[in-house]
Amino acid sequence: MLGGGPAGAVAARALALLGVPVSLLEARAGDTFKVGEGLPPAARPLLRRLGLWERFEADGHLPSYGNASAWGTSRLLETDFIRDPNGHGWHLDRARFDGLLREAAREAGAQVHPATRVTGCEPREGGGFRLSLEEGGELEATWVVDCTGRTGWLARRQGARRLWEDHLVAFVTRQAPGPDTRDEDSRTVLEATVDGWWYTARLPSRERVVVYLTDPGTDPARRARTPGGFLELLRETEHLGAMTLGRGYTPPEAVHAQAAGSSRLAPVWGAGWVAAGDAAASFDPLSSQGILAAMDSGQRVAEALKAHLDGDGEALGRYAQRVDAVYASYLRNRTRYYGMERRFADSPFWKSRAHPGSP
């Protein structure tokens, strides 16, 4: 199992519970900041099915009771979770959440190797791979589940291609509260602007994550790469600047840029390997489904691989068909939501998403 995020950890746990020997290799340190900090109410039944609900509930993640967005209008419109049968959502302590999933995999019988980077892979005679480790040594695997995110590290080395719908980039900051900051707002707040969109959410640490999403190579993207430029753009917003700087949050000391575009892998599996999570299909953060989709993908890839190992020659093909169907449905919804913002209809950013294929 390459990758110890939600997809990899859930897949490793599920395979171990199904009696399949599995090793989980996580390249990054456990305390590395990751942007995907939200979990929607729909995660509750999945966590129950995985047998992790009680432990998750006890971990003290910050409840989120709704969203607000200035999208298609300059006014902030509220969407609360009061009528959602699954209750509220959460803003996560991602290090704690990912640690919970990896520990659950370990308890199920998976061998978990944190801070272990794979530097090479060679096909084995008779099938599978021989993986070279950065710190020395090798690990042999009959099958590898690639959960390495949008890079699809192993899949690309086996000839798989990444098919991109766009190259959306996220500029991410964390802003600490100042001595006079008073903020009990647990909503996720979105704001559309002419060249992209913003969102902010409180974290259990009392910090705010503030993210700007736009196309690479544009003037806003160049400005957003530095703390000073990011702040200039933030001050130009109608709502988010007031929610952060206006509440006394400290200006960001660093800006982290990372890919956030929509893409899928083709094919999603091959001889001795199969991809899951963002490695198989990655979603725009607008969907708010990244972590939930990754966990579901991890469970499903484990079930498909176990069925394949038990002699079901169609199991991985069915898994691939489902990945394609989920991604196609997501793209339809993505086009619909971007099409709701008509104030900036002539902007290249919005035109390309409301009307895919337009110049």
C-alpha positions as CSV (number, residue, x, y, z in Angstrom):
1,M,0.0,0.0,0.0
2,L,1.7,3.2,-1.1
3,G,0.3,6.3,0.7
4,G,-0.9,6.5,4.3
5,G,-3.7,9.1,3.8
6,P,-7.4,8.2,4.2
7,A,-7.6,6.0,1.1
8,G,-4.5,4.0,1.8
9,A,-5.2,3.6,5.5
10,V,-8.8,2.5,5.0
11,A,-7.7,0.1,2.2
12,A,-4.9,-1.4,4.4
13,R,-7.3,-1.9,7.3
14,A,-10.0,-3.5,5.1
15,L,-7.5,-5.9,3.5
16,A,-6.1,-6.9,6.8
17,L,-9.6,-7.6,8.2
18,L,-10.2,-9.7,5.1
19,G,-7.1,-11.8,5.9
20,V,-4.8,-10.3,3.2
21,P,-1.2,-9.6,4.5
22,V,-0.6,-5.9,3.8
23,S,2.1,-3.3,4.4
24,L,1.2,0.4,4.5
25,L,4.0,2.8,3.5
26,E,3.5,6.5,4.3
27,A,6.2,8.8,2.9
28,R,5.3,12.0,4.9
29,A,5.8,12.6,8.6
30,G,2.6,12.2,10.6
31,D,2.4,15.9,11.6
32,T,2.6,17.2,8.0
33,F,-0.1,19.8,7.4
34,K,-2.7,18.7,4.8
35,V,-5.3,20.9,3.3
36,G,-8.3,18.6,3.3
37,E,-9.7,19.7,6.7
38,G,-13.4,19.2,6.2
39,L,-15.6,16.1,6.6
40,P,-19.3,16.4,5.6
41,P,-22.2,14.9,7.6
42,A,-22.4,12.0,5.1
43,A,-19.2,10.7,6.7
44,R,-21.0,9.6,9.8
45,P,-22.6,6.4,8.3
46,L,-19.3,5.5,6.6
47,L,-17.4,5.8,9.8
48,R,-20.0,3.6,11.5
49,R,-19.7,1.0,8.7
50,L,-15.9,1.0,9.2
51,G,-16.3,0.5,12.9
52,L,-14.5,3.8,13.7
53,W,-17.3,6.1,14.7
54,E,-16.9,6.0,18.5
55,R,-13.2,6.6,18.3
56,F,-13.6,9.4,15.8
57,E,-16.3,11.1,18.0
58,A,-14.0,11.0,21.0
59,D,-11.2,12.7,19.1
60,G,-12.6,16.2,19.6
61,H,-12.8,17.5,16.0
62,L,-14.6,20.8,15.6
63,P,-18.3,20.5,14.7
64,S,-19.4,22.4,11.6
65,Y,-23.1,23.3,11.5
66,G,-23.3,24.6,8.0
67,N,-21.8,26.6,5.1
68,A,-22.1,30.1,3.7
69,S,-21.3,31.2,0.2
70,A,-21.2,34.3,-1.9
71,W,-21.6,32.4,-5.1
72,G,-23.7,33.8,-7.9
73,T,-24.5,36.7,-5.6
74,S,-22.5,39.2,-3.6
75,R,-24.5,38.2,-0.5
76,L,-23.5,35.4,1.8
77,L,-26.2,32.8,1.7
78,E,-26.5,30.2,4.5
79,T,-26.8,26.4,4.1
80,D,-27.2,24.7,7.5
81,F,-27.1,21.0,8.4
82,I,-30.1,21.1,10.7
83,R,-32.2,19.0,8.3
84,D,-29.4,16.6,7.3
85,P,-30.3,13.2,8.7
86,N,-26.6,12.6,9.5
87,G,-26.3,15.7,11.6
88,H,-23.4,18.2,11.5
89,G,-20.1,18.0,9.7
90,W,-16.6,18.5,11.1
91,H,-13.4,20.6,10.7
92,L,-10.6,18.1,11.2
93,D,-7.3,18.0,13.0
94,R,-5.9,16.2,9.9
95,A,-2.8,14.8,11.6
96,R,-5.0,13.3,14.4
97,F,-7.6,12.0,11.9
98,D,-5.0,10.4,9.6
99,G,-3.3,9.0,12.6
100,L,-6.5,7.4,13.8
101,L,-7.0,5.7,10.4
102,R,-3.4,4.4,10.3
103,E,-3.6,3.1,13.9
104,A,-6.9,1.3,13.0
105,A,-5.0,-0.3,10.1
106,R,-2.2,-1.4,12.4
107,E,-4.6,-2.8,14.9
108,A,-6.3,-4.8,12.2
109,G,-3.0,-6.4,11.3
110,A,-1.5,-4.2,8.7
111,Q,2.3,-3.5,8.9
112,V,2.5,0.3,9.0
113,H,5.7,2.0,8.0
114,P,5.6,5.8,8.7
115,A,8.1,8.2,7.0
116,T,9.1,5.5,4.5
117,R,9.7,6.8,1.0
118,V,9.8,4.4,-2.0
119,T,12.4,5.5,-4.6
120,G,12.0,2.8,-7.2
121,C,9.9,-0.1,-8.4
122,E,10.9,-3.1,-10.5
123,P,8.5,-5.8,-11.8
124,R,9.1,-9.2,-10.1
125,E,9.4,-12.4,-12.0
126,G,6.1,-14.1,-11.5
127,G,4.2,-10.9,-10.9
128,G,4.2,-8.0,-8.5
129,F,6.9,-5.5,-7.7
130,R,10.2,-5.1,-5.8
131,L,10.1,-1.7,-4.1
132,S,13.3,0.2,-3.2
133,L,13.2,2.2,0.0
134,E,15.0,5.5,0.5
135,E,16.5,4.5,3.8
136,G,17.8,1.3,2.2
137,G,16.4,-2.2,1.7
138,E,13.6,-3.5,-0.4
139,L,10.0,-4.7,0.0
140,E,8.4,-7.2,-2.3
141,A,4.7,-7.1,-3.0
142,T,2.4,-9.3,-5.1
143,W,0.0,-6.4,-5.6
144,V,0.5,-2.7,-4.9
145,V,-2.4,-0.3,-4.2
146,D,-1.3,3.2,-5.4
147,C,-2.7,5.8,-3.0
148,T,-0.1,8.4,-3.7
149,G,-2.6,11.2,-4.6
150,R,-2.6,13.1,-7.9
151,T,0.9,12.0,-8.6
152,G,-0.1,8.4,-9.1
153,W,3.5,7.6,-8.5
154,L,3.5,3.9,-9.3
155,A,0.7,3.9,-11.8
156,R,2.5,6.5,-14.0
157,R,5.6,4.3,-14.0
158,Q,3.5,1.5,-15.4
159,G,2.3,3.6,-18.3
160,A,-1.0,5.0,-16.9
161,R,-1.8,8.6,-18.0
162,R,-3.3,11.4,-16.0
163,L,-6.3,13.0,-17.8
164,W,-6.8,16.5,-16.5
165,E,-10.0,18.6,-16.8
166,D,-8.1,21.7,-15.5
167,H,-5.1,22.7,-13.6
168,L,-6.7,24.5,-10.7
169,V,-4.1,25.5,-8.1
170,A,-4.8,26.1,-4.4
171,F,-2.8,28.7,-2.4
172,V,-3.1,27.7,1.2
173,T,-2.4,29.7,4.4
174,R,-3.0,29.1,8.1
175,Q,-3.7,32.2,10.1
176,A,-3.3,32.1,13.9
177,P,-5.7,34.1,16.2
178,G,-4.3,37.3,17.7
179,P,-4.7,38.2,21.4
180,D,-8.0,40.0,20.7
181,T,-9.5,37.5,18.3
182,R,-13.0,36.4,19.2
183,D,-14.3,33.8,16.6
184,E,-16.9,31.1,17.2
185,D,-17.9,30.9,13.5
186,S,-17.6,27.2,12.6
187,R,-19.0,27.5,9.1
188,T,-17.1,26.9,5.9
189,V,-17.3,30.1,4.0
190,L,-16.8,30.4,0.2
191,E,-16.5,33.6,-1.9
192,A,-16.3,33.7,-5.7
193,T,-14.2,36.4,-7.3
194,V,-13.4,37.3,-10.9
195,D,-10.4,35.1,-11.3
196,G,-11.2,32.2,-8.9
197,W,-12.7,31.6,-5.5
198,W,-11.8,31.5,-1.8
199,Y,-12.7,29.5,1.2
200,T,-12.0,29.7,4.9
201,A,-12.7,27.4,7.9
202,R,-11.7,27.3,11.5
203,L,-9.6,24.4,12.7
204,P,-9.6,22.7,16.1
205,S,-6.3,24.5,16.8
206,R,-8.3,27.8,16.6
207,E,-6.3,28.8,13.5
208,R,-8.1,29.6,10.3
209,V,-7.2,28.0,7.0
210,V,-7.6,30.5,4.2
211,V,-7.4,29.2,0.6
212,Y,-7.4,30.9,-2.8
213,L,-8.1,28.8,-5.9
214,T,-7.3,30.0,-9.4
215,D,-5.6,29.0,-12.6
216,P,-1.8,28.8,-12.8
217,G,0.1,31.2,-14.9
218,T,-2.3,34.1,-14.3
219,D,-1.5,37.4,-12.6
220,P,-3.5,36.5,-9.5
221,A,-1.6,33.2,-9.2
222,R,1.7,35.0,-9.4
223,R,0.6,37.4,-6.7
224,A,-0.8,34.7,-4.4
225,R,2.5,32.9,-4.2
226,T,3.9,35.4,-1.6
227,P,2.4,36.3,1.8
228,G,2.3,40.0,0.7
229,G,0.5,39.3,-2.6
230,F,-1.8,36.8,-0.9
231,L,-2.8,39.5,1.6
232,E,-3.4,42.0,-1.1
233,L,-5.8,39.6,-2.9
234,L,-7.5,38.8,0.4
235,R,-8.1,42.5,1.1
236,E,-9.9,42.7,-2.2
237,T,-12.5,40.2,-1.2
238,E,-15.9,41.4,0.1
239,H,-16.3,38.9,2.9
240,L,-13.2,36.7,3.6
241,G,-10.8,39.6,4.4
242,A,-13.3,40.8,7.1
243,M,-13.6,37.3,8.5
244,T,-9.9,36.9,9.0
245,L,-7.9,40.1,9.1
246,G,-10.9,41.9,10.4
247,R,-11.1,39.6,13.4
248,G,-7.5,40.0,14.3
249,Y,-6.0,36.9,12.8
250,T,-2.3,37.3,12.2
251,P,-1.1,37.6,8.5
252,P,0.2,34.4,7.0
253,E,4.0,33.8,7.2
254,A,4.0,31.3,4.3
255,V,1.9,30.3,1.3
256,H,1.7,26.7,0.1
257,A,0.7,26.0,-3.5
258,Q,-0.6,22.7,-4.5
259,A,-2.5,21.1,-7.3
260,A,-6.3,21.1,-6.9
261,G,-7.6,20.3,-10.4
262,S,-10.0,17.6,-11.5
263,S,-8.4,14.5,-13.1
264,R,-8.6,10.8,-13.4
265,L,-6.2,8.0,-14.1
266,A,-6.4,5.9,-17.3
267,P,-6.3,3.0,-16.8
268,V,-7.0,2.7,-13.1
269,W,-5.4,-0.7,-12.7
270,G,-3.0,-3.0,-14.4
271,A,-0.7,-6.0,-13.9
272,G,0.0,-6.1,-10.2
273,W,-1.3,-2.6,-9.3
274,V,-4.5,-0.7,-8.8
275,A,-5.1,2.9,-7.8
276,A,-7.5,4.4,-5.2
277,G,-8.3,7.8,-3.7
278,D,-6.9,10.8,-5.5
279,A,-4.6,8.6,-7.5
280,A,-7.6,7.1,-9.2
281,A,-9.7,10.3,-9.5
282,S,-9.2,13.7,-7.9
283,F,-12.0,16.3,-7.3
284,D,-12.1,20.0,-7.1
285,P,-12.3,21.2,-3.5
286,L,-15.7,22.8,-4.3
287,S,-17.2,19.3,-4.1
288,S,-16.3,19.0,-0.4
289,Q,-16.1,15.3,-0.9
290,G,-12.3,14.7,-1.1
291,I,-11.7,12.8,2.2
292,L,-15.1,11.1,2.2
293,A,-14.5,9.9,-1.4
294,A,-11.0,8.7,-0.5
295,M,-12.2,6.6,2.4
296,D,-15.0,5.1,0.3
297,S,-12.5,4.4,-2.5
298,G,-10.1,2.7,-0.1
299,Q,-12.9,0.3,1.2
300,R,-14.0,-0.5,-2.3
301,V,-10.6,-1.2,-3.7
302,A,-9.8,-3.5,-0.9
303,E,-13.0,-5.5,-1.5
304,A,-12.3,-5.6,-5.2
305,L,-8.7,-6.8,-4.8
306,K,-9.7,-9.5,-2.3
307,A,-12.4,-10.7,-4.7
308,H,-9.8,-10.8,-7.5
309,L,-7.4,-12.7,-5.3
310,D,-10.2,-15.2,-4.6
311,G,-10.6,-15.8,-8.3
312,D,-13.2,-13.2,-9.5
313,G,-11.6,-12.1,-12.7
314,E,-14.1,-9.3,-13.2
315,A,-13.8,-7.7,-9.8
316,L,-11.2,-5.1,-10.7
317,G,-12.9,-4.3,-13.9
318,R,-16.1,-3.5,-12.0
319,Y,-14.1,-1.3,-9.6
320,A,-12.7,0.6,-12.6
321,Q,-16.2,1.1,-14.0
322,R,-17.4,2.5,-10.7
323,V,-14.5,5.0,-10.6
324,D,-15.4,6.1,-14.1
325,A,-19.1,6.5,-13.2
326,V,-18.4,8.4,-10.0
327,Y,-16.1,10.7,-11.8
328,A,-18.5,11.3,-14.7
329,S,-21.3,12.2,-12.2
330,Y,-18.9,14.5,-10.4
331,L,-18.0,16.4,-13.6
332,R,-21.7,17.0,-14.4
333,N,-22.3,18.4,-10.9
334,R,-19.1,20.5,-11.1
335,T,-20.2,22.1,-14.4
336,R,-23.6,22.8,-12.9
337,Y,-22.2,24.5,-9.8
338,Y,-19.6,26.6,-11.7
339,G,-22.4,27.6,-14.0
340,M,-24.4,29.1,-11.1
341,E,-21.8,31.9,-10.9
342,R,-22.8,34.3,-13.8
343,R,-21.4,37.6,-12.5
344,F,-18.0,36.9,-14.1
345,A,-19.3,35.2,-17.3
346,D,-16.5,36.7,-19.4
347,S,-13.7,35.7,-17.1
348,P,-11.6,32.8,-18.6
349,F,-11.6,31.1,-15.2
350,W,-15.4,30.8,-15.0
351,K,-16.1,30.4,-18.8
352,S,-13.8,27.3,-19.0
353,R,-15.7,25.6,-16.1
354,A,-19.2,26.6,-16.8
355,H,-18.7,25.6,-20.5
356,P,-16.0,22.9,-20.5
357,G,-14.0,22.9,-23.7
358,S,-14.4,26.7,-24.3
359,P,-11.2,28.6,-25.1
